[in-house]
């Protein structure tokens, strides 16, 4: 068979005509008289294309279009309309419809449009298949480690991945919170959208628009809409402004209500990360209690690299191989002295910093097969973290504002830890006013009290 087509039209004659015509071309055709049945059908059957009438009893064609695309964002939906409603059909295309057909239908036109829609569906599925192969090599498989804590995370991922429950990953910058989130997505919702929103890089209005979209007829869909039946990842959710927290908590409450509240109900899975202790932010009144408990359903705490040094050799082997493959050159080895310095270093930037150090060493060891201590960063050779913290290397896809925000946050955290969280002393180390330090801590979601991960409950 060429594929499965769903015809949504309240006229039985139209459904029968299309079923007969498209059936002769090898398609399997299903029919539904209304939008509610159509939404149920795409959940129970594998549908490749929908022919949707613009005028339906009860739930209209535009509302049905929104519901279908929320459940299956990449499902090609072709609108069917009379001449008087062509303008509305064009507006439907702006909202995600694949194409439109004008009634009375010409079977030749129907065949051409359906053929294009099915080809589009096939190409998108092939793209997702190839993308999953790339993701398998570069995200989930980068979860490495032999320590007890990492083994426990490896055991937890396949149990949590199929669930709809929100997930919160906790830990310092660079420990791999995003990689764990990505592995959960790939394990539970492969082939669906994975949409990331960084809560540290936008103010209230910008973050609201990024999440919920721009209102009005000319507005665009936000991250929740784009995530569809996939996953929404909130990076550094502790930095989310209170006003946005309130609206997002309302969204979570509405979609989990027993009564349906529209097409957003139980669609994308919400996952978040935090490099600061949300429980302390909650007690300080800077993180809403209702949102805290809605996100804190499954919490995965990832220890810093210095607390699981037995994982470093495995990361070294992986990064040496990965760097060699990216440069298309033979892999290199580490001298005993260089390996000892790497094992002794506290790695304040965690796994991300280690990866950056290996890439740097590869460049400096050009023409040699062995990496020596002189190829390592100065702070690694010195065996201790420098006062101005290392800038966690730019991961693929990070923007300059994201890197600068992470750098500023890391500086403040290290100054606070160096001063045992006495803010006056930390401000003196950074050569800024105490009030400026407090303002920056609030903006970056850093607890005003000791928020180190040892105190995470």
matplotlib code that plots the C-alpha trace (Angstrom):
import matplotlib.pyplot as plt

x = [0.0, 1.1, 0.0, -3.0, -5.2, -7.9, -10.8, -12.7, -15.9, -19.5, -20.8, -20.9, -20.9, -17.5, -16.0, -17.1, -16.0, -12.5, -12.2, -13.1, -10.8, -7.8, -8.3, -7.8, -4.3, -3.3, -4.1, -5.9, -8.6, -10.4, -13.3, -14.6, -17.5, -16.1, -13.0, -13.4, -13.3, -10.3, -8.3, -9.1, -8.3, -4.7, -4.0, -5.1, -4.1, -0.9, -2.1, 0.2, -2.1, -5.4, -8.0, -9.9, -13.1, -13.0, -16.6, -17.6, -20.4, -19.3, -15.5, -14.7, -12.0, -9.5, -9.9, -9.5, -6.4, -4.8, -5.6, -4.2, -1.0, -0.5, -0.7, 1.3, 3.2, 4.6, 1.4, 0.4, -3.1, -4.8, -7.8, -11.0, -13.1, -15.6, -14.7, -16.0, -13.6, -10.4, -9.0, -9.6, -7.9, -4.8, -4.8, -4.9, -1.8, -0.1, -1.0, 0.6, -1.8, 0.1, -2.2, -5.8, -8.4, -11.4, -14.8, -16.3, -13.2, -11.4, -9.9, -6.8, -6.0, -6.7, -4.3, -1.5, -1.8, -2.0, 1.0, 3.0, 1.9, 2.9, 6.3, 6.7, 5.8, 8.3, 11.2, 10.5, 10.5, 13.8, 15.3, 14.3, 15.8, 19.1, 19.0, 18.4, 21.5, 23.5, 21.9, 22.7, 26.4, 26.5, 24.1, 22.8, 26.0, 28.1, 26.6, 29.7, 30.9, 31.6, 30.9, 28.0, 26.2, 26.4, 25.4, 22.3, 21.4, 21.9, 19.5, 17.0, 16.8, 15.0, 12.5, 11.7, 11.9, 8.5, 6.7, 4.9, 6.0, 8.1, 11.9, 14.3, 18.1, 20.2, 23.9, 26.7, 27.4, 28.9, 28.1, 25.9, 22.3, 21.3, 22.7, 20.6, 17.5, 18.3, 18.7, 15.3, 13.8, 15.4, 14.4, 10.8, 9.8, 12.2, 11.5, 9.5, 10.5, 13.0, 12.7, 15.0, 14.3, 17.2, 15.6, 18.8, 19.0, 15.6, 13.5, 9.8, 8.2, 10.8, 10.6, 6.8, 6.8, 9.4, 7.3, 3.7, 4.1, 3.0, -0.8, -3.0, -3.7, -0.2, 1.5, 3.9, 3.8, 5.9, 8.1, 5.2, 3.4, 6.6, 7.4, 4.0, 4.1, 7.8, 9.8, 10.1, 13.5, 13.7, 17.4, 18.3, 14.7, 15.8, 16.4, 12.8, 11.2, 8.3, 5.8, 6.6, 6.7, 3.1, 1.9, 3.8, 2.4, -1.1, -0.3, 0.9, -2.2, -4.6, -3.3, -3.2, -6.8, -9.3, -11.4, -10.0, -8.6, -7.8, -5.2, -2.2, -3.5, -1.0, 1.0, 4.7, 6.7, 8.2, 11.8, 14.1, 17.6, 18.9, 22.4, 21.1, 19.2, 15.5, 14.4, 16.5, 15.0, 11.5, 12.2, 13.5, 10.3, 12.1, 10.6, 6.9, 6.0, 3.3, 5.8, 8.5, 6.4, 5.1, 8.6, 10.1, 8.3, 11.4, 14.7, 18.0, 21.0, 24.3, 27.4, 30.3, 33.2, 35.5, 33.2, 33.4, 37.0, 36.7, 34.7, 37.5, 39.4, 36.3, 35.6, 39.3, 39.1, 35.8, 37.0, 40.3, 38.5, 35.8, 38.4, 40.5, 37.4, 36.3, 39.7, 40.0, 43.4, 44.7, 43.9, 46.5, 47.5, 48.2, 51.5, 51.6, 52.4, 49.6, 47.1, 48.1, 47.6, 44.2, 43.2, 44.4, 42.7, 39.4, 37.6, 35.3, 33.8, 33.2, 32.8, 32.5, 35.8, 37.5, 36.3, 37.6, 41.0, 41.4, 40.5, 43.1, 45.8, 45.1, 45.9, 49.1, 50.3, 50.0, 52.5, 53.0, 51.2, 51.5, 50.0, 52.3, 51.7, 52.8, 49.8, 47.3, 45.8, 47.8, 45.4, 45.5, 49.3, 49.2, 46.9, 44.4, 41.5, 42.5, 40.6, 39.0, 37.1, 37.6, 35.0, 33.2, 33.9, 31.3, 29.1, 27.6, 24.5, 25.3, 25.0, 27.3, 24.7, 24.4, 28.2, 28.5, 25.7, 27.2, 30.6, 29.1, 27.2, 30.3, 32.3, 29.8, 29.4, 33.2, 33.6, 30.8, 32.3, 35.7, 34.2, 32.1, 29.0, 29.7, 28.4, 30.5, 33.7, 32.5, 31.8, 35.3, 36.8, 34.8, 35.5, 31.8, 29.4, 27.5, 24.2, 25.4, 26.3, 22.9, 21.2, 23.3, 22.5, 18.8, 19.0, 21.0, 18.9, 21.6, 20.3, 21.0, 21.9, 24.4, 23.1, 25.9, 24.8, 25.8, 22.8, 20.3, 17.5]
y = [0.0, 3.6, 4.9, 5.7, 8.7, 10.1, 12.0, 14.3, 15.5, 15.5, 14.6, 10.9, 11.2, 13.1, 10.5, 7.6, 9.4, 10.0, 6.5, 4.9, 7.2, 7.1, 3.4, 2.7, 4.3, 1.9, 4.1, 2.9, 5.4, 6.0, 8.4, 10.5, 12.9, 15.3, 16.7, 14.7, 11.4, 12.6, 13.4, 10.0, 8.3, 9.7, 8.4, 4.9, 4.4, 5.3, 8.1, 9.6, 12.4, 14.1, 15.6, 18.0, 19.9, 23.5, 23.6, 20.9, 20.5, 21.1, 21.5, 23.5, 22.8, 25.4, 24.2, 20.6, 21.5, 23.0, 19.9, 17.5, 19.5, 19.8, 16.0, 15.3, 18.5, 17.1, 15.4, 16.8, 18.2, 19.3, 21.6, 21.2, 24.3, 26.0, 29.0, 31.5, 30.2, 30.1, 33.1, 31.1, 28.1, 30.2, 31.4, 27.7, 27.1, 29.8, 27.9, 24.7, 23.1, 21.5, 22.6, 23.1, 21.8, 23.7, 22.1, 20.6, 18.4, 17.3, 13.9, 14.7, 17.7, 15.5, 12.8, 15.4, 17.1, 13.8, 12.5, 15.6, 15.3, 11.7, 12.4, 15.2, 12.8, 10.2, 12.7, 14.0, 10.5, 9.7, 13.0, 12.0, 8.5, 10.0, 12.5, 9.8, 8.0, 11.2, 11.8, 8.3, 9.0, 12.4, 12.7, 9.6, 7.6, 10.4, 9.3, 7.6, 6.4, 3.5, 5.2, 4.0, 7.3, 7.1, 3.4, 4.3, 7.0, 4.4, 2.1, 4.9, 6.2, 3.2, 3.1, 6.8, 7.5, 6.1, 8.1, 11.3, 12.7, 15.8, 15.3, 17.7, 17.1, 18.8, 19.5, 21.9, 23.5, 21.0, 17.7, 16.5, 17.5, 18.1, 14.8, 12.9, 14.9, 14.1, 10.4, 10.4, 11.9, 9.5, 6.6, 7.6, 9.7, 9.0, 10.8, 13.6, 17.2, 18.1, 21.9, 23.7, 27.0, 28.6, 30.5, 32.5, 34.5, 36.2, 38.7, 38.1, 39.2, 37.4, 34.2, 34.2, 34.6, 31.9, 29.5, 30.3, 32.1, 35.5, 36.1, 37.4, 36.3, 37.0, 35.4, 32.5, 29.3, 29.1, 26.2, 24.4, 24.3, 23.3, 20.5, 18.9, 15.3, 15.5, 17.0, 20.6, 21.1, 24.1, 24.8, 26.4, 26.7, 28.3, 31.5, 31.7, 35.0, 34.7, 36.1, 33.4, 30.7, 31.6, 31.2, 28.0, 26.5, 27.4, 25.6, 22.5, 22.5, 23.0, 20.2, 17.7, 18.5, 15.7, 17.9, 18.6, 22.2, 22.3, 20.9, 21.5, 18.9, 16.1, 16.8, 17.5, 16.1, 18.8, 18.3, 20.8, 21.3, 23.4, 24.2, 25.9, 24.4, 25.0, 24.1, 27.0, 29.3, 28.1, 28.9, 32.3, 33.0, 33.2, 30.0, 29.2, 26.3, 24.9, 24.9, 23.4, 20.4, 19.9, 19.8, 17.8, 14.6, 12.7, 14.3, 13.1, 14.5, 14.3, 14.6, 16.8, 15.1, 15.6, 13.3, 10.5, 10.6, 6.9, 8.2, 10.3, 7.6, 6.6, 10.2, 10.6, 7.6, 8.8, 12.4, 11.3, 9.1, 11.7, 14.5, 12.3, 11.3, 15.0, 16.0, 12.8, 11.9, 8.9, 9.0, 10.1, 8.7, 10.5, 10.3, 8.9, 12.4, 14.1, 11.5, 11.9, 15.7, 15.2, 12.7, 15.1, 18.3, 19.2, 20.1, 23.0, 23.0, 19.3, 17.1, 20.1, 21.5, 18.1, 17.8, 21.3, 20.5, 17.3, 19.3, 21.9, 19.2, 17.7, 21.0, 21.6, 18.0, 18.4, 16.0, 14.0, 10.7, 11.4, 14.2, 15.5, 17.8, 20.9, 20.4, 20.8, 24.1, 26.0, 25.5, 21.7, 21.8, 23.8, 21.2, 23.7, 25.9, 29.4, 32.3, 33.5, 30.3, 28.4, 29.2, 26.0, 25.3, 26.2, 23.2, 22.8, 25.0, 27.4, 31.1, 33.8, 35.1, 31.5, 31.2, 34.6, 33.8, 30.5, 32.2, 34.9, 32.3, 30.2, 33.2, 34.1, 30.5, 30.1, 33.4, 32.4, 29.0, 30.6, 32.9, 30.2, 32.0, 35.3, 37.7, 40.7, 38.7, 37.3, 40.8, 41.9, 39.0, 40.0, 43.7, 44.6, 46.0, 43.6, 44.9, 44.3, 40.8, 40.1, 41.6, 39.3, 36.3, 36.9, 37.4, 34.2, 32.1, 31.6, 31.0, 33.8, 31.1, 28.2, 26.4, 24.0, 20.5, 18.9, 20.5, 19.4, 17.3]
z = [0.0, -0.7, 2.8, 5.0, 4.4, 6.7, 5.1, 7.5, 6.0, 7.3, 3.8, 3.5, -0.3, -0.3, 2.0, -0.2, -3.4, -2.1, -0.6, -4.0, -6.0, -3.7, -3.0, -6.7, -6.4, -3.6, -0.6, 2.5, 3.3, 6.6, 7.0, 9.9, 10.0, 12.6, 14.3, 17.5, 15.6, 13.5, 16.6, 18.1, 14.7, 14.5, 18.0, 17.2, 13.6, 11.6, 9.4, 6.7, 5.3, 6.3, 3.9, 6.2, 5.4, 6.5, 7.6, 10.1, 12.7, 16.3, 16.3, 13.1, 10.6, 11.9, 15.5, 14.3, 12.3, 15.4, 17.4, 14.8, 14.4, 18.1, 18.4, 15.2, 14.2, 10.9, 9.7, 6.3, 6.5, 3.2, 3.7, 1.5, 1.0, -1.2, -3.4, -0.9, 1.8, -0.1, 1.9, 5.1, 3.6, 2.8, 6.4, 7.5, 5.4, 7.4, 10.6, 9.3, 6.7, 3.8, 1.0, 0.1, -2.4, -3.7, -3.9, -6.1, -6.0, -9.2, -8.7, -10.8, -8.4, -5.4, -6.7, -7.3, -3.9, -2.0, -3.9, -2.9, 0.8, 1.0, -0.5, 2.0, 4.8, 3.5, 3.2, 6.7, 8.1, 6.3, 7.7, 11.2, 10.7, 9.7, 12.5, 15.0, 13.8, 14.3, 17.7, 18.8, 18.0, 19.6, 22.5, 24.3, 23.8, 25.4, 28.7, 30.0, 33.3, 35.6, 38.9, 41.1, 40.6, 36.8, 36.8, 38.8, 36.2, 33.4, 35.2, 35.7, 32.2, 30.5, 33.4, 33.2, 29.5, 28.5, 31.2, 30.7, 34.1, 34.2, 34.8, 36.6, 36.2, 38.8, 39.0, 38.4, 35.0, 32.5, 34.3, 31.4, 32.5, 28.9, 27.7, 30.3, 29.2, 25.5, 26.3, 28.1, 25.0, 22.6, 24.8, 25.1, 22.1, 19.3, 16.0, 17.7, 18.1, 20.9, 21.7, 24.1, 25.8, 27.7, 30.7, 31.4, 28.2, 28.0, 30.0, 30.9, 27.6, 25.5, 27.5, 27.4, 23.7, 23.3, 25.3, 24.4, 21.0, 19.8, 20.2, 17.3, 13.8, 12.6, 15.7, 15.6, 17.6, 20.7, 21.9, 23.5, 20.2, 18.2, 20.7, 19.7, 20.9, 21.6, 24.5, 25.8, 27.6, 30.0, 30.5, 33.8, 34.9, 38.2, 36.3, 35.0, 36.1, 38.6, 36.1, 33.6, 36.3, 37.2, 33.6, 33.0, 36.3, 35.0, 31.7, 33.5, 35.8, 32.9, 30.7, 33.6, 34.7, 34.4, 32.1, 28.6, 28.3, 24.7, 22.3, 24.7, 27.2, 27.6, 24.5, 24.9, 27.8, 30.0, 31.2, 32.9, 34.3, 37.1, 38.2, 41.4, 44.3, 43.5, 47.0, 48.4, 45.7, 46.7, 50.4, 49.4, 47.5, 44.2, 42.7, 42.9, 45.2, 42.8, 39.9, 42.0, 43.0, 39.4, 38.0, 40.9, 40.0, 38.8, 40.0, 38.7, 40.6, 38.6, 40.8, 39.7, 38.0, 41.0, 43.0, 40.4, 39.3, 38.2, 35.2, 33.9, 32.1, 30.2, 29.2, 28.1, 25.8, 24.3, 23.8, 22.3, 19.8, 19.0, 18.4, 16.1, 14.1, 13.8, 12.5, 10.4, 11.8, 13.8, 17.5, 20.1, 23.5, 26.8, 28.4, 32.0, 33.4, 31.4, 32.5, 36.1, 35.9, 34.4, 37.2, 39.9, 38.6, 40.3, 37.0, 38.1, 34.5, 34.8, 31.6, 29.3, 30.5, 30.1, 26.5, 25.8, 27.4, 25.2, 22.0, 23.0, 23.7, 20.3, 18.5, 20.5, 19.9, 16.1, 14.4, 17.6, 18.6, 22.4, 24.4, 27.1, 30.1, 28.2, 25.8, 28.7, 29.9, 32.4, 35.2, 34.7, 34.7, 38.0, 39.5, 40.9, 39.6, 38.8, 40.4, 37.2, 36.3, 33.1, 30.4, 29.7, 26.0, 23.5, 23.0, 19.5, 19.2, 22.1, 21.4, 22.6, 25.2, 26.5, 26.9, 28.6, 31.0, 31.9, 32.4, 34.6, 36.7, 37.1, 38.2, 40.9, 42.1, 42.5, 44.3, 46.7, 47.3, 47.8, 50.4, 52.1, 50.8, 52.6, 50.0, 51.2, 50.7, 47.4, 46.1, 47.2, 45.2, 42.1, 42.8, 42.6, 45.2, 47.5, 46.1, 42.5, 43.5, 45.0, 41.8, 39.6, 41.8, 41.5, 37.7, 37.3, 39.7, 42.2, 45.8, 48.3, 50.8, 50.3, 47.2, 46.7, 45.6, 48.9, 50.4, 47.8, 49.3]

ax = plt.figure().add_subplot(projection="3d")
ax.plot(x, y, z, "-o")
ax.set_aspect("equal")
plt.show()
